[in-house]
Amino acid sequence: MEEIKSIDRDRLRGWVSDRSDFVLVDIRDSEDYKEMHIPGAKNIGLESKDFLGEISKLASDKKTTVVIYCYAGNSSPKVAEKLVKVGYEDVYDFSGGMDDWEDAGYPVEKNGQMIYR
């Protein structure tokens, strides 16, 4: 079975800036996502009744690189593990989460607009 990989904020920022070919999934609740999220992230909140179905719409090929993040890294490892168990081969956990991204002062999307700090 594949292992979950960890990605730090600097490497993730590079991927986001380069528009690398990967799916970035924000598992926080939809209200927090709308308020602010990492640019390019798609929201599938943990409360979703069909989480795996929603993921498969974003990444139908299980070889797709998927990065999962939450608030501060408490929930994302469990979700990443679940994806590996159902056959995803290239899963990363951004363990710092939105808190770490914000602390670094990296750009965020807020209400559909890019905010650079």
Secondary structure, 3 states (H helix, E strand, C coil): CCCCEECCHHHHHHHHHHCCCCEEEECCCHHHHHHCECCCCEECCCCCCCHHHHHHHHCCCCCCEEEEECCCCCCHHHHHHHHHHCCCCEEEECCCHHHHHHHCCCCEEECCEEECC
